[in-house]
């Protein structure tokens, strides 16, 4: 009886050791598998009047749910900052810095230098050409920045679609594992540790993409919610829903023309606070919308300041015809203002043929302005098919000159020339379509550097436009440093500033925001690495330790086998003795 008990104990020992060896083999094999945690076999013991037996047991996982939750919290932050940084960094590089050549500020500074030189030598065609070229480069820069902004918004929108697909796939996989775990709960002696590993690994994958709350129910199912309480996974998956944009421009915004994230038809965009999805939403709907708003404000103030100054002047040589850039006007379009402007017919050298001062105070429509212009001898005025004011000198070898003088139109406060866009350097409605006016693309000589004389004693044969007059060029140059009221735009508040200083502030702030996003990502990455390192040291597999345990189990196995062999010898001796 004692020999039988000893044999039984040794056999149980071998079986238990085999199980432990199998677990260690599993650990070594899966050591580099993402999400796998170290497994250990804990034997069960039962004691009889003969002795204590080792048998059965359970396989335990080193999974530390508390450390996993800490890591998941860090993943929310890194996911958001990395997504925002991936788009903001491209934009920051495009902006450059204030001191860099061919930057936005550099283009504006070169234009100012060209205008200053033109003010000294207004008859120099080379300076006029340089000013127009600098204005063209400035316009190109603003349009290119707009394209970059909208490209990055479109990229963020596409990434939102990718994230939503990944999250929904992970939620579906998590639901399947929930079913496996629930089934295992009804089955005895079934190892579920690997299922548990996979569930928590999926939670970590989801957390990189979107911030979630989760908990485990009494039947061992994991339920997942958005921070606002919207369920994503209960007994079934409630997937995220999103329809990506097919194109992007500054007019496509959320809320409005762009889709948000919905669950069961309910918009939950505001409840998405962490993960890559939150970062891409921030890039699409906040960060770059702010940048576009500031860029538009800068472009509009640049155009207003420069065009207002230029419309006080006239070119030499003068133009035989002038067509404004303000379109879609009709004779019935409202027009109101105050002040008097002068329009003159001149010879190609600027000598006066005749002029008339026109009072706009009593005018009510654009048609009234056209009528008043047509009343000036030698001038024909009309509205083009595009609704632009067009003025021409009717006599051979004559041209036009206009001085907007003290006129102020409502409601924008433009002078009359600026209202119609007759002598503009820039045309457009914002950063997306700002460009140099067409007539200057034809000839830079038509850039106004001086002004039509407003003298009350101006007479026929007098020099209406002086060849050495650079007052308008200086006025335009000065306008770039003149303080003007800027509206609130993006993350900039209402302010009084110059176009030049606003440009520098815009660039500095854009680069700062881009760098700040990058630094936030680096900090979040460091915190997550620390969390994952602690997690790995707690639940990861150390192959050297596993090999050492394997050698120990090998000795245990050999010892148990030796006991069985000895007992077998004793049984043989006993049988021989009986015979």
C-alpha positions as CSV (number, residue, x, y, z in Angstrom):
1,X,0.0,0.0,0.0
2,X,2.9,2.4,0.8
3,X,4.6,1.7,-2.4
4,X,1.4,2.3,-4.4
5,X,0.9,5.7,-2.6
6,X,4.5,6.6,-3.3
7,X,4.1,5.7,-7.0
8,X,0.9,7.8,-7.2
9,X,2.6,10.8,-5.6
10,X,5.6,10.6,-8.0
11,X,3.2,10.3,-11.0
12,X,1.3,13.3,-9.9
13,X,4.6,15.1,-9.5
14,X,5.6,14.3,-13.1
15,X,2.3,15.4,-14.5
16,X,2.4,18.7,-12.6
17,X,6.0,19.3,-13.7
18,X,4.9,18.6,-17.3
19,X,2.2,21.2,-17.0
20,X,4.7,23.7,-15.6
21,X,7.1,23.0,-18.4
22,X,4.3,23.5,-20.9
23,X,3.5,26.9,-19.4
24,X,7.1,28.0,-19.4
25,X,7.4,26.9,-23.0
26,X,4.4,29.0,-23.8
27,X,6.0,32.0,-22.1
28,X,9.2,31.7,-24.1
29,X,7.4,31.2,-27.3
30,X,5.2,34.3,-26.8
31,X,7.7,36.5,-25.1
32,X,7.7,39.0,-28.0
33,X,4.0,38.8,-28.8
34,X,2.2,42.1,-28.2
35,X,-0.1,42.0,-25.2
36,X,1.1,38.6,-23.9
37,X,1.6,38.4,-20.2
38,X,3.7,35.9,-18.2
39,X,1.8,32.8,-17.1
40,X,2.5,30.7,-14.0
41,X,1.0,27.4,-13.0
42,X,-0.1,27.1,-9.4
43,X,-0.6,23.5,-8.3
44,X,-3.3,22.3,-6.0
45,X,-2.7,20.0,-3.1
46,X,-4.8,17.5,-1.3
47,X,-3.8,15.6,1.9
48,X,-4.8,12.1,3.0
49,X,-3.9,10.0,6.0
50,X,-1.1,8.7,3.8
51,X,0.4,12.0,2.6
52,X,0.0,15.1,0.5
53,X,-0.5,14.9,-3.2
54,X,0.2,17.6,-5.8
55,X,-2.3,17.6,-8.6
56,X,-4.3,19.8,-11.0
57,X,-4.0,23.5,-10.3
58,X,-4.7,26.7,-12.3
59,X,-2.7,28.9,-14.7
60,X,-2.4,32.5,-13.5
61,X,-1.6,35.5,-15.6
62,X,0.8,38.3,-14.4
63,X,-1.7,40.8,-15.9
64,X,-1.8,43.9,-13.7
65,X,-5.1,45.6,-14.5
66,X,-4.2,48.7,-12.4
67,X,-1.0,49.4,-14.3
68,X,-2.7,48.7,-17.6
69,X,-5.3,51.4,-16.7
70,X,-2.5,53.8,-15.9
71,X,-0.9,53.1,-19.3
72,X,-4.3,53.5,-21.1
73,X,-4.7,56.9,-19.5
74,X,-1.3,57.9,-20.9
75,X,-2.3,56.5,-24.3
76,X,-5.3,58.9,-24.5
77,X,-2.9,61.9,-24.2
78,X,-0.2,60.6,-26.5
79,X,-2.8,59.7,-29.2
80,X,-4.3,63.2,-29.2
81,X,-0.9,65.0,-29.2
82,X,0.7,62.8,-31.8
83,X,-2.3,63.2,-34.2
84,X,-2.3,67.0,-33.8
85,X,1.5,67.1,-34.2
86,X,1.5,65.0,-37.4
87,X,-0.5,67.8,-39.1
88,X,0.8,70.9,-37.3
89,X,4.4,70.0,-37.9
90,X,4.0,70.1,-41.7
91,X,2.3,73.5,-41.3
92,X,5.0,74.8,-39.0
93,X,7.7,74.0,-41.5
94,X,5.7,75.7,-44.3
95,X,5.5,78.8,-42.2
96,X,9.2,79.0,-41.5
97,X,10.4,81.8,-39.2
98,X,10.5,85.5,-39.3
99,X,14.2,85.7,-40.2
100,X,14.1,83.1,-43.0
101,X,14.4,84.2,-46.6
102,X,11.2,83.9,-48.7
103,X,9.0,83.8,-45.6
104,X,5.7,85.6,-45.4
105,X,7.3,88.4,-43.3
106,X,10.3,88.6,-45.7
107,X,8.0,89.0,-48.7
108,X,6.2,91.8,-47.0
109,X,9.5,93.5,-45.9
110,X,10.8,93.3,-49.5
111,X,7.6,94.9,-50.8
112,X,8.0,97.7,-48.2
113,X,11.6,98.2,-49.3
114,X,10.6,98.4,-52.9
115,X,7.8,100.9,-52.2
116,X,10.3,103.0,-50.2
117,X,12.7,103.0,-53.1
118,X,9.9,103.9,-55.5
119,X,8.9,106.8,-53.4
120,X,12.4,108.3,-53.9
121,X,12.6,107.4,-57.7
122,X,8.9,107.3,-58.8
123,X,9.9,107.4,-62.5
124,X,12.0,104.2,-62.2
125,X,10.2,101.3,-63.9
126,X,12.5,98.8,-62.3
127,X,11.2,99.7,-58.8
128,X,7.6,99.5,-60.0
129,X,8.3,96.0,-61.4
130,X,9.9,94.9,-58.2
131,X,7.0,96.1,-56.1
132,X,4.5,94.2,-58.3
133,X,6.7,91.1,-58.3
134,X,7.0,91.3,-54.4
135,X,3.2,91.7,-54.2
136,X,2.8,88.7,-56.5
137,X,5.1,86.6,-54.3
138,X,3.2,87.7,-51.2
139,X,-0.1,86.7,-52.8
140,X,1.4,83.3,-53.8
141,X,2.6,82.8,-50.3
142,X,-0.8,83.5,-48.8
143,X,-2.6,81.2,-51.2
144,X,0.0,78.4,-50.7
145,X,-0.4,78.7,-46.9
146,X,-4.2,78.4,-47.4
147,X,-3.7,75.3,-49.5
148,X,-1.5,73.8,-46.9
149,X,-4.0,74.5,-44.1
150,X,-6.9,73.0,-46.1
151,X,-4.7,70.0,-47.1
152,X,-3.9,69.3,-43.5
153,X,-7.6,69.6,-42.6
154,X,-8.4,67.2,-45.3
155,X,-5.7,64.8,-44.1
156,X,-7.1,65.0,-40.6
157,X,-10.6,64.3,-41.9
158,X,-9.4,61.2,-43.8
159,X,-7.5,60.0,-40.7
160,X,-10.7,60.4,-38.7
161,X,-12.3,57.8,-41.1
162,X,-9.3,55.5,-40.6
163,X,-9.5,55.8,-36.8
164,X,-13.2,55.1,-36.7
165,X,-12.7,51.9,-38.8
166,X,-9.9,50.7,-36.4
167,X,-12.0,51.4,-33.3
168,X,-15.0,49.6,-34.7
169,X,-12.9,46.6,-35.6
170,X,-11.4,46.4,-32.2
171,X,-14.8,46.7,-30.5
172,X,-16.1,43.8,-32.6
173,X,-13.0,41.7,-31.6
174,X,-13.5,42.7,-28.0
175,X,-17.2,41.5,-28.2
176,X,-16.1,38.1,-29.5
177,X,-13.6,37.8,-26.6
178,X,-16.4,38.8,-24.2
179,X,-18.4,35.8,-25.5
180,X,-15.5,33.5,-25.0
181,X,-14.9,34.7,-21.5
182,X,-18.6,34.4,-20.6
183,X,-18.6,30.8,-22.0
184,X,-15.5,30.0,-20.1
185,X,-17.2,31.1,-16.9
186,X,-19.6,28.3,-17.3
187,X,-16.9,25.7,-17.9
188,X,-14.6,24.4,-15.1
189,X,-10.8,24.0,-15.5
190,X,-10.7,26.1,-18.7
191,X,-7.6,28.5,-19.0
192,X,-8.9,32.0,-19.9
193,X,-5.7,33.9,-19.2
194,X,-4.8,34.4,-22.9
195,X,-8.3,35.6,-23.6
196,X,-7.9,38.1,-20.8
197,X,-4.6,39.3,-22.3
198,X,-6.2,39.8,-25.7
199,X,-9.0,41.8,-24.2
200,X,-6.8,44.2,-22.3
201,X,-4.5,44.5,-25.3
202,X,-7.5,45.5,-27.4
203,X,-8.4,48.1,-24.8
204,X,-5.0,49.5,-25.2
205,X,-5.3,49.6,-29.0
206,X,-8.7,51.4,-28.7
207,X,-7.2,53.9,-26.1
208,X,-4.6,55.0,-28.6
209,X,-7.4,56.0,-31.0
210,X,-10.1,57.3,-28.6
211,X,-10.5,58.0,-24.9
212,X,-12.8,55.4,-23.2
213,X,-14.1,54.3,-19.9
214,X,-14.5,50.6,-19.2
215,X,-15.4,48.1,-16.5
216,X,-16.0,44.4,-16.1
217,X,-19.5,43.0,-15.3
218,X,-20.3,40.2,-13.0
219,X,-20.4,37.7,-15.9
220,X,-16.9,38.8,-16.9
221,X,-17.7,40.9,-19.8
222,X,-15.9,44.2,-20.5
223,X,-18.2,47.2,-21.3
224,X,-16.9,50.3,-23.0
225,X,-18.2,53.8,-22.9
226,X,-17.1,57.3,-24.2
227,X,-16.3,59.8,-21.4
228,X,-19.7,61.4,-21.8
229,X,-21.4,58.0,-21.0
230,X,-22.3,56.9,-24.5
231,X,-22.0,53.1,-24.7
232,X,-19.8,51.6,-27.4
233,X,-19.9,48.0,-26.2
234,X,-22.4,46.4,-23.9
235,X,-24.1,43.2,-25.0
236,X,-23.4,44.3,-28.5
237,X,-21.3,46.9,-30.3
238,X,-22.6,50.4,-30.9
239,X,-20.1,51.5,-33.6
240,X,-18.8,55.0,-34.2
241,X,-20.2,56.5,-37.4
242,X,-18.5,59.0,-39.6
243,X,-18.7,60.1,-43.2
244,X,-15.5,61.7,-44.5
245,X,-15.4,64.8,-46.7
246,X,-14.7,64.5,-50.4
247,X,-13.0,67.9,-50.5
248,X,-12.0,70.7,-48.1
249,X,-11.9,74.5,-48.2
250,X,-12.2,77.3,-45.7
251,X,-16.0,77.3,-46.1
252,X,-16.4,73.6,-45.1
253,X,-16.5,73.6,-41.3
254,X,-18.0,71.6,-38.4
255,X,-20.6,72.1,-37.3
256,X,-22.2,72.9,-40.6
257,X,-21.0,71.2,-43.8
258,X,-18.6,68.7,-42.3
259,X,-19.7,65.6,-40.4
260,X,-19.0,64.9,-36.7
261,X,-18.7,61.5,-35.0
262,X,-22.1,59.9,-34.2
263,X,-23.2,56.8,-32.3
264,X,-26.7,55.5,-33.1
265,X,-27.4,58.8,-34.9
266,X,-26.4,61.0,-31.9
267,X,-23.5,63.4,-32.4
268,X,-20.8,62.6,-29.8
269,X,-18.0,64.7,-31.2
270,X,-17.8,66.9,-28.1
271,X,-17.4,63.8,-25.9
272,X,-14.2,62.6,-27.7
273,X,-11.5,64.1,-25.6
274,X,-8.5,61.9,-26.0
275,X,-6.8,59.5,-28.4
276,X,-5.9,60.1,-32.1
277,X,-9.5,60.8,-33.0
278,X,-9.6,63.8,-30.6
279,X,-6.3,65.1,-32.1
280,X,-7.5,64.9,-35.7
281,X,-10.8,66.5,-34.7
282,X,-8.9,69.3,-33.1
283,X,-6.7,69.7,-36.1
284,X,-9.6,69.8,-38.6
285,X,-12.1,71.9,-36.6
286,X,-10.0,74.1,-34.3
287,X,-6.2,74.4,-34.9
288,X,-6.3,75.0,-38.6
289,X,-9.6,76.9,-38.6
290,X,-7.9,79.3,-36.3
291,X,-4.9,79.6,-38.6
292,X,-7.1,80.2,-41.6
293,X,-9.1,82.9,-39.8
294,X,-5.9,84.8,-38.9
295,X,-4.5,84.4,-42.4
296,X,-7.7,85.8,-43.9
297,X,-7.7,88.7,-41.4
298,X,-4.1,89.5,-42.4
299,X,-4.8,89.2,-46.1
300,X,-7.9,91.5,-45.9
301,X,-6.1,94.1,-43.9
302,X,-3.2,94.0,-46.2
303,X,-5.4,94.5,-49.2
304,X,-7.5,97.2,-47.5
305,X,-4.4,99.2,-46.4
306,X,-2.5,99.0,-49.7
307,X,-5.5,99.5,-52.0
308,X,-6.8,102.4,-50.0
309,X,-3.5,104.2,-50.3
310,X,-3.1,103.4,-54.0
311,X,-6.6,104.6,-54.8
312,X,-5.5,108.1,-53.7
313,X,-3.0,108.1,-56.6
314,X,-2.6,107.8,-60.3
315,X,0.0,106.3,-62.5
316,X,2.4,107.9,-64.9
317,X,2.0,107.0,-67.6
318,X,-1.7,107.1,-67.0
319,X,-4.1,104.4,-68.2
320,X,-6.5,105.0,-71.2
321,X,-9.1,102.8,-69.5
322,X,-9.7,101.5,-66.0
323,X,-11.8,98.6,-64.9
324,X,-12.5,97.9,-61.2
325,X,-12.1,94.6,-59.5
326,X,-15.4,94.8,-57.5
327,X,-17.8,92.6,-59.4
328,X,-21.5,91.8,-59.5
329,X,-22.6,95.4,-59.3
330,X,-25.7,96.7,-61.1
331,X,-27.1,100.2,-61.7
332,X,-29.5,99.6,-58.8
333,X,-26.8,98.4,-56.3
334,X,-26.9,100.7,-53.2
335,X,-24.1,103.3,-53.0
336,X,-23.7,105.9,-50.3
337,X,-20.9,108.0,-48.8
338,X,-19.6,111.4,-48.3
339,X,-16.8,113.6,-49.8
340,X,-15.6,114.7,-53.2
341,X,-13.3,112.9,-55.7
342,X,-11.6,114.3,-58.8
343,X,-11.5,112.6,-62.2
344,X,-9.4,114.0,-65.0
345,X,-8.6,113.5,-68.6
346,X,-4.9,113.9,-69.2
347,X,-2.4,113.6,-72.0
348,X,0.0,110.6,-71.9
349,X,2.6,112.8,-70.1
350,X,0.2,113.7,-67.4
351,X,-0.8,117.2,-68.7
352,X,-4.3,118.2,-67.8
353,X,-7.0,118.2,-70.6
354,X,-10.0,118.7,-68.3
355,X,-11.2,117.6,-64.9
356,X,-14.3,117.5,-62.7
357,X,-14.9,117.2,-58.9
358,X,-17.7,114.8,-58.1
359,X,-19.7,115.0,-54.9
360,X,-20.9,111.5,-53.8
361,X,-22.9,112.7,-50.8
362,X,-26.2,112.8,-52.7
363,X,-25.8,109.5,-54.5
364,X,-27.9,106.5,-53.7
365,X,-27.0,103.9,-56.3
366,X,-24.0,102.7,-58.4
367,X,-26.0,104.0,-61.4
368,X,-25.7,107.5,-60.0
369,X,-21.9,107.2,-60.0
370,X,-21.9,106.0,-63.6
371,X,-24.1,108.9,-64.6
372,X,-21.9,111.4,-62.9
373,X,-18.8,110.0,-64.6
374,X,-20.4,110.0,-68.1
375,X,-21.1,113.7,-67.5
376,X,-17.4,114.4,-67.5
377,X,-16.2,115.5,-71.0
378,X,-13.9,112.9,-72.7
379,X,-15.0,110.1,-70.3
380,X,-17.2,107.0,-70.9
381,X,-18.3,104.9,-68.0
382,X,-20.3,101.7,-67.9
383,X,-20.8,98.4,-66.0
384,X,-19.3,95.3,-67.6
385,X,-21.1,92.0,-68.0
386,X,-19.3,90.9,-64.8
387,X,-20.7,93.9,-62.9
388,X,-17.4,95.9,-62.8
389,X,-17.2,99.6,-63.2
390,X,-15.2,100.4,-66.4
391,X,-14.1,103.9,-67.4
392,X,-12.4,105.0,-70.6
393,X,-10.9,108.1,-72.1
394,X,-12.9,108.7,-75.4
395,X,-10.5,111.0,-77.3
396,X,-7.4,109.8,-79.0
397,X,-4.1,110.3,-77.2
398,X,-5.8,110.9,-73.9
399,X,-5.9,109.0,-70.6
400,X,-7.5,109.0,-67.2
401,X,-6.5,110.0,-63.7
402,X,-8.5,109.7,-60.5
403,X,-7.9,111.0,-56.9
404,X,-10.3,109.5,-54.4
405,X,-9.5,112.5,-52.1
406,X,-11.5,112.6,-48.9
407,X,-14.3,110.3,-49.9
408,X,-15.7,107.7,-47.5
409,X,-18.2,105.1,-48.6
410,X,-20.5,103.1,-46.3
411,X,-20.5,100.6,-44.7
412,X,-16.9,99.6,-45.1
413,X,-15.3,103.1,-44.9
414,X,-13.5,102.6,-48.3
415,X,-12.7,105.6,-50.4
416,X,-14.6,105.7,-53.7
417,X,-11.7,104.3,-55.8
418,X,-11.3,101.4,-53.4
419,X,-15.0,100.7,-53.3
420,X,-14.9,100.0,-57.0
421,X,-11.4,98.6,-57.0
422,X,-10.2,101.0,-59.7
423,X,-6.5,101.4,-58.8
424,X,-6.0,98.3,-56.6
425,X,-2.7,96.5,-56.2
426,X,-4.5,93.4,-54.8
427,X,-7.7,91.7,-55.7
428,X,-9.5,88.9,-53.9
429,X,-11.7,88.2,-50.9
430,X,-9.1,86.6,-48.6
431,X,-6.0,84.5,-48.4
432,X,-7.4,81.8,-50.7
433,X,-7.7,84.0,-53.8
434,X,-5.6,87.1,-53.1
435,X,-3.8,88.1,-56.3
436,X,-2.2,91.1,-58.1
437,X,-4.8,93.1,-60.1
438,X,-4.8,92.2,-63.8
439,X,-3.8,95.6,-65.1
440,X,-0.5,95.4,-63.2
441,X,0.2,92.0,-64.7
442,X,-0.1,93.7,-68.1
443,X,2.3,96.5,-67.2
444,X,3.9,97.4,-63.8
445,X,4.2,101.0,-65.2
446,X,0.6,101.5,-64.3
447,X,1.4,101.2,-60.5
448,X,0.4,104.5,-59.0
449,X,3.3,106.3,-57.3
450,X,2.1,109.9,-57.4
451,X,-1.3,111.6,-57.2
452,X,-3.6,113.6,-59.4
453,X,-3.3,117.2,-58.2
454,X,-6.2,118.4,-56.1
455,X,-5.2,122.1,-56.5
456,X,-8.2,124.4,-56.8
457,X,-6.2,126.4,-59.4
458,X,-5.3,123.4,-61.6
459,X,-5.8,124.6,-65.2
460,X,-5.7,123.0,-68.7
461,X,-2.0,122.5,-69.8
462,X,-0.8,122.2,-66.2
463,X,1.0,119.1,-65.0
464,X,-1.9,117.1,-63.4
465,X,0.5,114.3,-62.4
466,X,4.1,115.2,-61.6
467,X,6.8,112.8,-62.9
468,X,8.8,113.3,-59.6
469,X,5.8,112.7,-57.3
470,X,6.4,109.7,-55.1
471,X,3.9,110.6,-52.3
472,X,1.5,107.6,-53.0
473,X,4.4,105.1,-53.1
474,X,5.4,106.4,-49.7
475,X,1.9,106.4,-48.4
476,X,1.5,102.7,-49.4
477,X,4.9,101.9,-47.8
478,X,3.8,103.7,-44.6
479,X,0.5,101.9,-44.6
480,X,2.2,98.6,-43.9
481,X,3.4,100.0,-40.5
482,X,0.3,102.1,-39.8
483,X,-1.8,100.9,-36.8
484,X,-5.1,99.5,-37.9
485,X,-8.0,97.8,-36.1
486,X,-7.8,94.0,-36.5
487,X,-10.9,91.9,-35.8
488,X,-10.7,88.9,-33.5
489,X,-9.6,85.9,-35.5
490,X,-8.7,82.4,-34.4
491,X,-6.8,82.6,-31.1
492,X,-6.0,86.3,-31.7
493,X,-8.3,88.8,-30.0
494,X,-9.3,92.3,-31.2
495,X,-6.2,94.4,-31.5
496,X,-4.7,97.6,-33.0
497,X,-1.6,96.6,-34.9
498,X,0.2,97.2,-38.1
499,X,0.1,94.8,-41.0
500,X,3.8,94.2,-40.7
501,X,3.7,93.5,-36.9
502,X,0.5,91.3,-37.3
503,X,2.4,89.3,-39.9
504,X,5.2,88.7,-37.6
505,X,2.9,87.8,-34.7
506,X,1.0,85.4,-37.0
507,X,4.2,83.6,-38.0
508,X,5.6,83.5,-34.5
509,X,2.3,82.2,-33.0
510,X,1.9,79.5,-35.7
511,X,5.3,78.2,-35.2
512,X,4.9,78.3,-31.4
513,X,1.6,76.4,-31.6
514,X,3.2,73.8,-33.8
515,X,6.3,73.5,-31.5
516,X,4.1,73.4,-28.4
517,X,2.1,70.4,-29.9
518,X,5.4,68.7,-30.6
519,X,6.7,69.2,-27.1
520,X,3.4,68.0,-25.6
521,X,3.7,64.9,-27.7
522,X,7.3,64.3,-26.5
523,X,6.2,64.7,-22.9
524,X,3.2,62.3,-23.4
525,X,5.5,59.8,-25.1
526,X,7.9,59.9,-22.2
527,X,5.2,59.3,-19.7
528,X,3.7,56.4,-21.7
529,X,7.1,54.8,-22.1
530,X,7.6,54.9,-18.3
531,X,4.2,53.3,-17.8
532,X,4.8,50.6,-20.4
533,X,8.3,49.9,-18.9
534,X,6.7,49.4,-15.5
535,X,4.0,47.3,-17.0
536,X,6.5,45.2,-18.8
537,X,8.7,44.7,-15.8
538,X,5.6,43.5,-13.9
539,X,3.8,41.3,-16.4
540,X,6.3,40.7,-19.2
541,X,8.3,37.6,-19.9
542,X,12.0,37.5,-18.9
543,X,13.5,34.7,-21.0
544,X,16.5,34.2,-18.8
545,X,14.3,33.7,-15.8
546,X,12.1,31.2,-17.7
547,X,15.2,29.2,-18.8
548,X,16.4,29.1,-15.2
549,X,13.0,27.8,-14.1
550,X,13.1,25.3,-16.9
551,X,16.4,23.9,-15.7
552,X,14.9,23.6,-12.2
553,X,11.8,21.8,-13.5
554,X,14.1,19.5,-15.5
555,X,15.8,18.4,-12.2
556,X,12.4,18.0,-10.6
557,X,11.2,15.8,-13.4
558,X,14.3,13.7,-13.3
559,X,13.9,13.3,-9.6
560,X,10.3,12.2,-9.9
561,X,11.2,9.8,-12.7
562,X,14.0,8.4,-10.5
563,X,11.5,7.8,-7.7
564,X,9.2,6.0,-10.1
565,X,12.1,3.9,-11.3
566,X,13.1,3.0,-7.8
567,X,9.5,2.1,-6.8
568,X,9.3,-0.1,-10.0
569,X,12.5,-1.9,-8.9
570,X,11.0,-2.5,-5.4
571,X,7.8,-3.8,-7.0
572,X,9.8,-6.2,-9.1
573,X,11.7,-7.4,-6.1
574,X,8.5,-7.9,-4.2
575,X,6.9,-9.9,-7.0
576,X,10.1,-12.1,-7.3
577,X,10.0,-12.7,-3.5
578,X,6.4,-13.8,-3.7
579,X,7.1,-16.2,-6.5
